[in-house]
Amino acid sequence: MGNSVIYLIPLLVGGMVSDRGFGEGQAGLMASADLAGYALSTFLTAMLLDRFRWQRMAFTAVLVIIAANVATTFTYTPHLFAAVRFFSGLGCGVLAAIASVSLGRTDNPDRNFGLFFAASLLFGTAALWVMPVIISHYGLNSAYWLLVALAVLVGFVAATLPAGGAGRSDEIRDQGGIRWLLAGAVLASILLFWAEQNAVYAYIERIGAASGLSSEYIGFSLGLANLTGFAGALLVAWLGARVGRILPLAIATVIQLGCLAALLGHVASATYLVAMGCIALAWNVVNPFQLSILAGVDPSGKALALATTVTGAGLAIGPAAGAMAISVGGYSTILYLAAALAVAAVLLLVAPQNAAAKPKIAGRSEAGRAGSHRSSNPTI
C-alpha cells in the first residue's frame, strides 16, 4: 500500500489529463507532489522510529491516506489537488518505511524481502491491467475510491505490526547502536543500484526502437521482464540465506553485465527479449539481499527506513544520469554507465555482509522475535 504511489503514477497522470482536464505539465506536478510527500515522510519516519509505537504510526498513516484520497475525489483545483496528493504521499511513505523495518526484524529477512518484492510485482502488474479499465469506465475518482478501500484493509492489519518505538531502545543500546559506516555503504549501494536500474529502464524502449523493434514487441518484452522479475524475487525467497548472499549477488551482477553488453549496438529481436528477461530477474535478486544485509548491520531499523528515501533518490537520479550519458555518447554510454554502477553497488556490500554475518549481529534475530511476540503475531 505504501508503494502504491509509485506503481500507479503513470496511470493516474493519464487520468488527470483525460478526466480532470489538467495539462500534462500540471499532471506531472501532481505526481511530483505525491512523491515529495512520500520521500519526506520516509525520512521523518526513520528519525521517529524509536519515539512512537509503529502500530500507531501505521494506523495514523492509513487514516491520512483515506482522508486524502476521499478529499481528492472532491478536488478539481490544480494547486489544491497537489496539496491533497502531497498528504497522501506522506501517509504512503510512513507505511513503506515501517513495512521495510518490520520485514527486517523477522527471523528470515532474505526470504521475506523476496516475498515482498514478488508481491509488489503482482500488485504492480494487476494495477497495470485493472486500473486503466476502471478509470476508462468510471472515471479517475474510481481509482481513488479503490485506494480508500485498500487502505481500509491495511488498517485492519496495522495492529499485527511489531510494537517498535521506545520499548526497543534498551535492546538497541545492548547491541551497540547503528554501525552507520556499514549502513551508509549499503545505502550507497542501494542508491547506485536504483540509479542504474532506472537509467536503463527509462531508455529501454528507445534502445529497442533504435534497433528497429516495434512498440508491440518491446511491450511484449517488458511484460516478460515482469514475469522473470517475479521469478527472481521468488528465487530469493526460496534461497533465503542458505547459500549466503555474496554468491547470488555476484552471479546477478555478472548476468546484468552480460545483458547490458548484449544491448550494445544493433540488437536482434531475440537478443532484446532474452536480455530484458534476464536483467529483470537479476535486478529482483539484488535488492532483497541489499535490504537483508542492511537489516543485519542496523539493529534500530532507522537505516532500513532511510532505504525507502534512498530508493526514491536513485529512481530520480537514474533518468537524469541517462540523459547526460546520451549527450556524451548515445545509448551505449548509458549501458557502460549502468555496468559501472552495477559493479560498484555490489562491491559496496562486501564489508557490510561480512559484518552482518558475524555472531554478534545475530542478536537482531532474537530482537525480531521479541518484537513479534509483543505484537502477538508470529514472524513470517
C-alpha positions in Angstrom: 0.0 0.0 0.0 2.8 2.4 0.8 4.4 1.9 -2.6 1.2 2.3 -4.5 2.1 5.9 -5.0 5.0 4.7 -7.2 3.1 1.9 -9.1 0.1 3.9 -10.0 1.5 7.3 -11.0 1.7 6.7 -14.8 -2.0 5.6 -14.8 -3.1 8.4 -12.6 -1.3 11.0 -14.6 -3.2 9.9 -17.7 -6.4 10.1 -15.8 -5.6 13.6 -14.5 -5.2 14.8 -18.1 -8.2 13.0 -19.7 -10.7 13.1 -16.8 -9.8 16.2 -14.8 -8.7 18.3 -17.8 -5.3 19.2 -16.2 -2.5 20.0 -18.6 0.3 17.5 -18.9 2.7 19.8 -17.0 0.1 20.2 -14.2 -0.4 16.4 -14.0 3.3 16.0 -13.7 3.3 18.4 -10.8 0.6 16.3 -9.1 2.7 13.2 -9.4 5.7 15.1 -8.0 3.6 16.2 -5.0 2.8 12.5 -4.2 6.4 11.6 -4.5 7.6 14.6 -2.5 5.3 13.6 0.4 6.5 10.0 0.1 10.2 11.0 0.3 9.7 13.4 3.1 7.7 11.0 5.3 10.1 8.1 4.8 12.9 10.3 6.1 10.9 11.6 9.0 9.7 8.1 9.9 13.4 7.0 10.1 14.0 9.7 12.6 10.9 8.9 14.7 11.1 5.1 14.8 12.3 5.0 18.4 9.8 7.6 19.7 6.5 6.3 18.7 4.7 2.9 18.5 4.9 1.6 15.0 1.3 0.3 15.1 0.0 3.8 16.0 2.2 5.4 13.3 0.9 2.9 10.7 -2.8 3.4 11.7 -2.4 7.2 11.6 -0.8 6.9 8.1 -3.8 4.8 7.0 -6.2 7.5 8.2 -4.2 10.2 6.4 -4.3 8.1 3.2 -8.0 7.5 3.5 -8.8 11.2 4.2 -6.5 12.4 1.3 -8.0 10.1 -1.3 -11.5 10.9 -0.3 -10.7 14.6 -0.5 -9.1 14.0 -3.9 -12.5 12.9 -5.3 -13.9 16.3 -4.5 -10.9 18.4 -5.6 -10.7 19.9 -9.0 -8.4 23.0 -8.5 -4.8 22.1 -9.6 -3.0 23.7 -6.6 -5.4 22.2 -4.0 -5.2 18.9 -5.8 -1.4 18.9 -5.5 -1.6 19.7 -1.8 -4.0 16.9 -1.1 -1.8 14.4 -3.0 1.2 15.6 -1.0 -0.6 14.5 2.2 -1.5 11.1 0.6 2.2 10.7 -0.2 3.0 11.4 3.4 0.9 8.6 4.6 2.2 6.2 1.9 5.8 7.0 2.9 5.2 6.1 6.6 3.7 2.7 5.6 6.5 1.9 3.2 9.2 2.7 5.8 7.5 0.8 8.6 6.9 -2.2 6.3 10.6 -2.4 5.4 11.8 -2.1 9.0 9.3 -4.7 10.2 10.4 -7.2 7.5 14.0 -6.6 8.5 13.1 -7.6 12.1 11.8 -11.1 11.1 13.8 -14.2 11.6 14.4 -14.7 7.8 14.6 -11.3 6.2 16.2 -12.7 2.9 13.1 -14.9 2.3 10.6 -12.3 3.4 12.1 -9.4 1.4 12.0 -11.8 -1.6 8.3 -12.4 -0.9 7.7 -8.7 -0.5 9.2 -8.0 -4.0 7.2 -10.8 -5.6 4.0 -9.4 -4.0 4.9 -5.9 -5.2 5.4 -7.1 -8.8 2.0 -8.8 -8.6 0.4 -5.6 -7.3 2.0 -3.5 -10.0 1.1 -5.9 -12.8 -2.5 -6.1 -11.5 -2.7 -2.3 -11.4 -1.5 -2.0 -15.0 -4.2 -4.4 -16.1 -7.1 -3.4 -14.0 -6.8 0.4 -13.3 -7.0 1.6 -17.0 -10.3 -0.3 -17.3 -11.7 1.1 -14.1 -10.6 4.7 -15.0 -12.0 4.5 -18.5 -15.4 3.1 -17.4 -15.9 5.0 -14.1 -13.6 8.0 -14.2 -10.5 9.0 -12.2 -12.3 9.2 -8.9 -13.0 5.4 -9.0 -9.2 4.8 -8.7 -9.0 6.9 -5.6 -12.0 5.2 -4.1 -10.3 1.8 -4.8 -7.2 3.2 -2.9 -9.5 4.1 0.0 -10.9 0.5 0.1 -7.3 -0.9 0.1 -6.3 1.4 2.8 -9.2 0.3 5.0 -8.0 -3.3 4.6 -4.4 -2.3 5.6 -5.9 -0.5 8.7 -7.2 -3.8 9.9 -3.8 -5.4 9.9 -1.8 -2.5 11.3 -2.2 -3.9 14.8 -0.2 -7.0 13.8 3.0 -5.0 13.2 5.8 -5.2 15.7 5.3 -2.8 18.6 8.6 -1.0 18.0 9.0 2.5 19.4 10.7 3.4 22.6 10.2 -0.1 24.1 13.1 -1.3 21.9 15.6 1.3 22.9 17.3 -0.8 25.6 17.7 -3.7 23.1 19.2 -1.4 20.6 21.7 0.0 23.1 22.7 -3.5 24.2 23.6 -4.3 20.5 25.9 -1.3 20.2 23.7 1.0 18.2 23.7 1.6 14.5 27.0 1.0 12.7 26.5 3.9 10.4 29.6 3.4 8.3 28.5 0.0 7.3 24.8 1.0 6.9 26.0 4.0 4.9 27.8 1.7 2.5 24.6 -0.4 2.0 22.6 2.8 1.5 25.1 4.0 -1.1 24.8 0.6 -2.8 21.0 0.9 -2.9 21.3 4.4 -4.4 23.6 3.2 -7.1 21.5 0.2 -7.8 18.3 2.1 -8.4 20.1 4.8 -10.4 21.5 2.0 -12.6 18.1 0.3 -13.0 16.1 3.4 -13.8 18.8 4.8 -16.1 18.4 1.7 -18.2 14.6 1.3 -17.8 13.9 4.9 -18.7 15.5 4.5 -22.1 15.0 0.8 -22.8 12.1 1.4 -25.2 14.3 3.9 -27.1 17.1 1.4 -27.3 14.7 -1.2 -28.8 13.2 1.3 -31.2 16.7 2.3 -32.4 17.2 -1.3 -33.4 14.0 -1.3 -35.4 11.9 -3.2 -33.0 8.2 -2.5 -33.0 6.4 -1.0 -30.0 4.3 -4.1 -29.7 7.4 -6.3 -29.5 9.0 -4.0 -27.0 5.9 -4.1 -24.8 5.8 -7.9 -25.0 9.4 -8.0 -23.9 8.8 -5.7 -21.0 5.8 -7.8 -20.0 8.0 -10.9 -20.0 10.5 -9.0 -17.8 7.8 -8.5 -15.2 7.3 -12.3 -15.1 11.1 -13.0 -14.8 11.4 -10.3 -12.2 8.7 -12.1 -10.2 10.7 -15.3 -10.6 13.9 -13.6 -9.4 12.1 -12.3 -6.2 10.7 -15.8 -5.6 14.2 -17.2 -6.1 15.5 -15.1 -3.2 12.5 -16.2 -1.1 13.4 -19.8 -1.8 17.1 -19.5 -1.3 16.9 -17.3 1.8 20.4 -17.2 3.3 21.2 -20.9 2.6 23.9 -20.2 0.1 25.0 -16.9 1.6 24.4 -13.5 -0.1 27.7 -12.7 -1.9 27.5 -15.6 -4.3 23.9 -14.8 -5.6 24.8 -11.1 -5.7 27.9 -11.8 -7.8 26.0 -14.1 -10.2 23.3 -11.5 -10.5 25.9 -8.8 -11.3 27.5 -11.0 -14.0 24.1 -11.5 -15.6 23.5 -7.8 -15.6 26.8 -7.1 -17.3 26.1 -9.8 -19.9 22.6 -8.3 -20.6 24.0 -4.7 -20.8 26.7 -5.9 -23.3 24.1 -7.7 -25.4 22.1 -4.4 -25.8 25.1 -2.6 -27.3 24.8 -1.6 -31.0 22.1 -3.1 -33.2 20.1 -5.6 -31.1 18.3 -8.5 -32.7 14.7 -9.1 -31.5 15.5 -12.4 -29.8 18.5 -10.9 -28.0 16.4 -8.0 -26.8 13.8 -10.4 -25.4 16.3 -12.6 -23.6 18.2 -9.6 -22.2 15.1 -8.0 -20.8 14.0 -11.2 -19.1 17.4 -11.9 -17.6 18.2 -8.4 -16.4 14.8 -8.1 -14.7 15.5 -11.4 -12.9 18.9 -10.2 -11.8 17.6 -6.9 -10.6 15.0 -8.6 -8.4 17.7 -10.7 -6.8 19.9 -7.8 -5.9 17.6 -5.5 -3.9 16.1 -8.0 -1.5 19.6 -9.1 -0.5 20.7 -5.4 -0.1 17.8 -4.9 2.4 18.6 -8.1 4.2 22.3 -7.0 4.7 21.1 -3.6 5.9 18.8 -5.3 8.4 21.9 -7.1 9.7 24.0 -4.1 10.3 21.2 -1.8 11.5 19.6 -3.1 14.8 17.4 0.0 15.2 15.8 -0.1 11.8 16.5 3.6 11.0 18.7 2.8 8.0 16.1 0.4 6.7 13.5 3.2 6.8 16.0 5.5 5.1 16.4 2.9 2.4 13.0 3.9 1.0 14.2 7.5 0.8 17.4 6.5 -0.9 15.4 4.3 -3.3 13.4 7.4 -4.4 16.6 9.4 -4.8 18.1 6.6 -7.0 14.9 6.4 -9.1 15.1 10.2 -9.7 18.9 10.2 -10.4 18.8 7.4 -12.9 17.0 9.1 -15.8 18.9 12.3 -15.3 22.2 10.4 -15.4 21.0 8.6 -18.5 20.2 11.8 -20.2 23.7 13.1 -19.5 25.2 9.9 -20.8 23.2 10.1 -24.1 24.5 13.6 -24.7 28.1 12.2 -24.4 27.9 9.1 -26.5 24.4 7.9 -27.1 22.7 4.8 -25.8 25.9 2.8 -25.5 27.2 5.3 -22.9 24.1 4.6 -20.7 24.9 0.9 -20.8 28.5 1.4 -19.9 27.5 3.7 -17.1 24.9 1.2 -15.8 27.6 -1.6 -15.9 29.9 0.6 -13.7 27.1 1.3 -11.3 26.1 -2.3 -11.0 29.7 -3.4 -10.1 30.1 -0.5 -7.6 26.8 -1.4 -6.0 27.8 -5.0 -5.3 31.3 -4.1 -4.1 29.9 -1.8 -1.5 28.1 -4.7 0.0 31.1 -6.9 0.7 32.2 -5.3 4.0 28.7 -4.9 5.4 27.8 -8.5 4.6 30.9 -9.8 6.3 30.0 -7.7 9.4 26.4 -8.8 9.3 27.5 -12.5 9.2 29.4 -12.2 12.5 27.8 -13.8 15.5 27.5 -10.5 17.4 25.0 -9.3 14.9 22.8 -12.4 15.4 21.0 -10.5 18.3 18.9 -8.9 15.6 17.0 -12.2 15.2 16.2 -12.5 18.9 15.1 -8.9 18.8 12.9 -9.6 15.9 11.2 -12.5 17.8 10.8 -10.3 20.8 9.1 -7.6 18.8 6.8 -10.1 17.1 5.8 -11.7 20.5 4.9 -8.3 21.8 2.6 -7.8 18.8 1.1 -11.3 19.3 2.0 -12.0 15.7 4.4 -14.8 14.7 7.2 -13.9 12.3 6.5 -14.7 8.6 
